[in-house]
Amino acid sequence: MKTHLVKARYSKKLKALGANAKRLRLEKGLTQEQVSFRANISFSTYSTLEAGRLNPTIATLFAIADAMKVNIKDLIDF
């Protein structure tokens, strides 16, 4: 399945993932810049994830979870 088809099929879930990441980040008192720096990903990658427009890899999700000091399941439990 092509990437754009996967993103279209799961767009609601990707938006929920982004909203969940934003909620957790704000609860931790972190900025998008801090999370992206700690996760060693670009700011644009992280901001695109929060906007619900990124289909992240598992490795990216682990890096973001580590950056926020949360379990990866906290990111994807929505």
C-alpha distances in whole Angstrom, upper triangle without the diagonal:
4,7,8,7,7,10,11,10,12,15,18,17,17,20,22,21,22,25,26,26,28,31,31,32,34,36,36,38,35,34,31,33,34,31,29,32,32,28,29,26,26,28,25,22,24,25,22,21,24,23,20,18,16,13,16,16,18,21,21,21,24,26,26,27,30,31,32,33,31,29,25,25,27,25,22,25,25
4,6,5,6,9,10,11,13,14,18,17,16,19,21,20,21,24,25,25,27,30,30,31,33,35,35,37,34,33,29,30,32,29,27,30,31,27,27,24,24,25,22,20,22,23,19,19,22,21,18,15,14,12,15,15,18,20,20,21,24,25,25,27,29,30,31,33,31,29,26,26,28,25,22,25,25
4,5,5,6,9,10,11,12,15,15,13,16,18,17,18,21,22,22,24,26,27,27,30,31,32,33,30,29,25,27,28,25,23,26,27,23,23,20,20,22,19,16,18,19,16,15,18,17,15,12,11,8,11,12,15,17,17,18,21,22,22,24,26,26,27,29,28,26,23,23,25,21,20,23,22
4,5,5,6,9,10,10,14,14,13,15,18,17,17,20,22,22,23,26,27,27,29,31,32,33,30,29,25,27,29,26,24,27,28,25,25,22,21,22,19,17,19,19,15,15,18,16,13,11,10,9,13,15,18,20,19,19,23,24,23,25,28,28,28,31,29,28,24,25,26,22,21,23,23
4,5,5,6,9,10,13,14,13,15,18,18,19,21,23,23,25,27,28,29,31,33,33,35,32,31,28,30,31,28,27,30,31,27,28,24,24,25,22,20,21,21,18,17,20,18,15,13,13,11,15,16,19,21,20,21,24,25,25,26,29,30,30,32,30,29,25,25,26,23,21,23,22
4,5,5,6,8,11,11,10,13,15,15,16,19,20,20,22,24,25,26,28,30,31,32,30,29,25,28,29,26,24,28,28,25,25,22,23,23,21,18,19,20,16,15,18,17,13,12,11,8,12,13,15,18,17,17,21,22,22,23,26,26,27,29,27,25,21,21,23,19,17,20,19
4,5,5,5,9,9,8,10,13,12,13,16,17,18,19,22,23,23,25,27,28,29,27,26,22,25,26,23,22,25,26,23,23,20,20,20,18,15,16,16,13,12,14,13,10,8,8,7,10,13,15,18,16,16,20,21,20,21,24,25,25,27,25,24,20,20,21,18,16,19,17
4,6,5,9,10,9,11,14,14,15,17,19,20,21,23,25,25,27,29,30,31,29,28,25,27,29,26,25,29,29,26,27,24,23,23,20,18,19,19,15,15,16,14,11,10,11,10,14,16,19,21,20,20,23,24,23,24,28,28,28,30,28,27,23,23,23,20,18,20,19
4,6,8,9,10,12,13,14,16,18,19,20,22,24,25,26,28,29,31,32,30,29,26,29,31,27,26,30,30,27,28,25,25,25,23,20,21,21,17,16,18,16,13,12,13,11,15,16,18,21,20,20,23,25,23,24,28,28,28,30,27,26,22,22,22,20,17,19,17
4,6,5,6,9,10,11,12,14,15,16,18,20,21,22,24,26,27,29,27,26,23,26,27,24,23,27,27,24,26,23,23,23,21,18,18,18,15,13,15,14,10,10,11,9,12,14,16,19,18,16,20,22,20,21,24,25,24,26,24,22,19,18,19,16,13,15,14
4,5,5,6,9,10,11,12,14,15,17,18,20,21,23,24,26,27,25,24,21,24,26,23,22,26,26,23,25,22,22,21,18,16,16,16,13,11,12,11,7,8,9,9,12,15,17,20,18,17,20,22,20,21,24,24,24,26,24,23,20,19,19,16,14,16,14
4,5,5,6,9,10,11,12,14,15,16,18,20,21,22,24,26,25,24,21,25,26,23,23,27,27,24,26,23,23,22,20,18,18,17,14,13,13,11,8,10,12,11,14,17,18,21,19,17,21,22,20,21,24,24,23,25,23,22,19,18,18,15,13,14,11
4,5,5,6,9,10,10,12,14,15,16,18,20,21,22,24,23,23,20,24,24,21,21,25,24,22,24,21,22,21,20,17,16,16,14,11,12,12,8,10,11,10,12,14,15,18,16,14,18,19,17,18,21,22,20,22,20,18,16,14,14,12,9,11,9
4,5,5,6,9,10,10,12,14,15,16,18,20,21,23,21,20,17,20,21,18,18,22,22,19,21,18,18,18,16,13,13,13,10,8,9,9,5,7,7,7,9,12,13,16,14,12,16,17,15,16,19,19,19,21,19,18,15,15,14,11,10,12,11
4,5,5,6,9,10,11,12,14,15,17,18,20,21,20,19,16,20,21,18,18,22,22,20,22,19,19,18,16,14,13,12,10,8,8,7,4,7,9,10,12,15,16,19,16,14,18,19,16,17,21,20,19,21,19,19,17,16,15,12,11,13,10
4,5,5,6,9,10,10,12,14,15,16,18,20,19,19,17,21,21,18,19,23,22,20,23,20,21,19,18,16,14,14,13,10,9,9,7,10,11,12,13,16,16,19,16,14,17,18,16,16,19,19,17,20,17,17,15,13,12,10,9,9,7
4,5,5,6,9,10,11,12,14,15,17,18,17,17,15,18,19,15,16,19,19,17,19,17,18,17,16,14,12,12,11,8,7,9,7,10,9,10,10,13,13,15,13,10,13,15,12,12,16,16,14,17,14,14,11,11,10,7,6,8,7
4,5,5,6,9,10,10,12,14,15,16,15,14,12,15,16,13,14,17,17,15,18,15,16,14,13,11,9,9,8,5,4,6,5,8,8,10,10,14,14,16,13,11,14,15,12,13,16,15,14,17,15,16,13,14,12,9,9,12,10
4,5,5,6,9,10,11,12,14,15,15,14,13,17,17,15,16,19,19,18,20,18,18,16,16,15,12,11,11,9,6,7,7,11,12,14,14,17,17,19,16,14,17,17,14,14,18,17,15,17,15,16,15,14,12,9,10,11,9
4,5,5,6,8,10,11,12,14,14,14,13,17,17,14,16,19,18,17,20,18,19,17,17,16,13,13,13,10,8,11,10,13,13,14,14,16,16,17,15,12,14,15,12,11,15,15,12,14,12,13,11,11,8,6,8,8,7
4,5,5,6,9,10,11,12,11,11,10,13,13,10,12,15,14,13,16,15,15,14,14,13,9,10,11,8,6,10,10,13,12,13,12,14,14,15,12,10,12,12,9,9,12,11,9,12,10,12,10,11,9,6,9,10,10
4,5,5,6,9,10,10,9,9,8,12,12,10,12,15,15,15,17,16,16,14,14,13,10,9,11,9,6,9,10,13,14,16,15,18,18,18,15,13,15,15,11,12,15,13,11,14,13,15,14,15,12,10,12,13,12
4,5,5,6,9,10,10,11,11,15,15,13,15,18,17,17,20,19,19,17,18,17,14,13,15,13,9,12,13,16,17,18,17,20,19,20,18,15,17,17,13,13,16,14,11,14,12,14,14,14,11,10,12,12,11
4,5,5,6,9,9,11,11,14,13,11,14,16,15,14,18,17,19,17,18,17,13,14,16,13,11,14,15,18,17,18,17,19,18,18,16,13,14,14,11,10,12,11,8,10,8,11,11,12,8,8,11,11,12
4,5,5,6,5,7,8,11,9,8,11,13,12,12,16,15,16,14,16,15,11,12,14,12,10,13,15,17,17,18,17,19,18,18,15,13,14,13,10,10,12,10,7,10,10,13,13,14,11,10,14,15,15
4,5,5,6,7,9,12,11,11,14,16,15,16,19,18,19,16,18,18,14,13,16,15,12,14,16,19,19,21,20,22,22,22,19,17,18,17,13,13,15,13,10,13,13,16,16,17,14,13,16,17,16
4,5,8,11,12,15,14,13,16,18,16,17,21,20,21,19,21,20,17,17,19,17,14,17,19,22,22,23,22,23,22,22,20,18,18,18,14,13,15,13,10,11,11,14,16,16,12,13,16,16,16
4,6,9,11,13,11,10,14,15,13,15,18,18,20,18,20,19,16,16,19,17,15,18,20,23,22,23,21,23,21,21,19,17,17,16,13,12,12,10,7,9,10,13,15,16,13,13,17,17,18
4,7,10,12,10,10,14,15,14,16,18,19,19,17,19,20,16,16,19,18,15,18,20,23,23,25,23,24,24,23,20,19,19,18,14,14,15,12,10,12,13,17,18,19,16,16,19,20,20
4,7,8,6,7,10,11,10,12,15,15,16,13,16,16,13,13,16,15,13,16,19,21,20,22,20,22,21,20,17,16,17,15,12,13,13,10,8,11,13,16,17,19,16,15,19,20,20
4,5,5,6,9,10,11,12,14,14,13,10,13,14,11,10,14,14,12,14,17,19,18,21,19,21,22,21,17,17,18,15,12,14,15,11,10,14,15,19,19,21,18,16,20,21,21
4,5,5,6,8,10,10,12,11,10,7,9,10,7,7,11,10,9,12,14,15,15,17,16,18,19,18,14,14,16,14,11,13,14,11,11,14,15,18,17,20,17,15,18,20,20
4,6,5,6,9,10,10,10,9,6,9,11,8,9,12,13,12,15,17,18,17,19,17,19,20,19,15,16,17,14,12,15,15,11,12,15,17,20,19,22,20,18,21,23,24
4,6,5,6,8,10,10,11,9,12,13,10,12,15,15,14,17,19,20,19,21,18,20,20,18,15,15,16,12,10,13,12,8,9,12,15,18,18,21,19,17,20,22,23
4,5,5,6,8,9,10,8,11,11,8,10,13,12,11,15,16,17,16,17,15,16,16,15,12,12,12,9,7,9,9,6,7,10,12,15,14,17,15,13,17,19,20
4,6,5,6,5,6,5,9,8,6,9,11,11,11,14,16,16,14,16,13,15,15,13,10,11,12,9,8,11,11,8,10,13,15,17,16,19,17,15,18,21,21
4,5,5,6,7,8,11,11,10,12,15,14,15,18,19,20,18,19,16,17,18,15,12,14,14,10,10,13,12,8,11,14,16,18,18,21,20,18,21,24,25
4,5,8,10,11,14,13,11,14,16,15,16,19,20,21,19,20,16,17,16,14,12,12,12,8,8,10,8,5,8,10,13,15,15,19,18,16,19,22,23
4,5,9,10,13,11,9,13,14,13,14,17,18,18,16,16,13,13,13,10,8,9,9,5,5,8,7,5,9,11,12,14,13,16,16,14,17,20,21
4,7,9,12,10,10,13,15,14,16,19,19,19,16,17,14,14,14,11,9,12,11,8,9,12,11,9,12,14,16,17,16,20,20,17,20,23,25
4,7,8,7,7,10,11,11,13,16,16,16,13,14,11,12,13,11,8,11,12,8,9,12,12,10,13,16,17,18,16,20,19,16,19,22,23
4,5,5,7,9,10,11,13,14,16,15,13,15,13,14,16,14,11,13,15,12,11,15,15,13,15,18,20,21,19,22,22,18,20,24,24
4,5,5,6,8,10,11,12,14,14,13,15,14,16,18,16,13,14,16,13,12,15,16,13,15,18,19,21,19,22,21,18,20,23,23
4,5,5,6,8,10,10,12,11,10,13,13,15,18,17,13,15,17,15,14,17,18,16,17,21,21,23,21,23,22,19,20,23,23
4,6,5,6,9,10,11,10,8,10,9,11,14,13,10,11,14,12,11,15,16,14,16,19,19,20,17,20,19,16,17,21,21
4,5,5,6,9,10,10,9,11,9,12,14,13,9,10,13,11,9,12,14,12,12,16,16,17,15,18,17,13,15,18,18
4,5,5,6,9,9,9,12,12,15,17,17,13,13,16,14,12,15,17,14,15,18,18,20,18,20,18,15,17,19,19
4,5,5,6,5,6,9,10,13,16,16,13,13,17,15,13,16,18,17,17,20,20,21,18,20,19,15,16,19,18
4,5,5,6,5,7,7,11,13,14,10,10,13,13,10,13,16,14,14,18,17,17,15,16,15,11,12,15,15
4,5,8,8,11,11,14,16,16,13,12,15,14,11,13,16,15,14,17,16,17,15,16,15,11,13,15,14
4,6,8,11,12,16,18,19,15,15,18,18,15,17,20,18,17,21,20,21,18,19,18,14,15,17,15
4,6,8,10,14,16,17,14,13,17,17,15,16,20,19,18,21,19,20,17,17,16,13,13,15,13
4,7,9,13,16,17,14,14,18,18,16,18,21,20,20,23,22,22,19,20,19,16,15,18,17
4,6,9,12,14,11,11,15,15,13,16,19,18,18,21,20,20,17,18,18,14,14,17,16
4,7,10,12,10,10,14,14,14,16,18,18,19,21,20,19,15,16,17,13,12,16,16
4,7,8,6,7,10,11,10,12,15,15,16,18,17,16,13,14,15,12,11,15,16
4,5,5,6,9,10,11,12,14,15,17,18,17,16,12,14,16,13,12,16,18
4,5,5,6,9,10,10,12,14,15,16,15,13,9,11,14,11,11,14,16
4,5,5,6,9,10,11,12,14,15,14,13,10,13,15,13,13,17,19
4,5,5,6,9,10,10,12,14,14,13,10,13,14,11,12,16,18
4,5,5,6,9,10,11,12,11,10,7,10,10,8,9,12,14
4,5,5,6,9,10,10,9,8,6,10,11,9,11,14,16
4,5,5,6,9,10,10,10,9,13,13,11,13,16,19
4,5,5,6,8,9,10,8,11,11,9,11,14,16
4,5,5,6,5,6,5,9,8,7,10,12,15
4,5,5,6,7,8,11,11,11,14,16,18
4,6,8,10,11,14,13,12,15,17,19
4,5,9,10,12,10,10,14,15,17
4,7,9,12,10,11,14,15,18
4,6,8,6,8,11,12,14
4,5,5,7,9,10,13
4,5,5,7,9,12
4,5,5,6,9
4,6,5,8
4,6,8
4,6
4
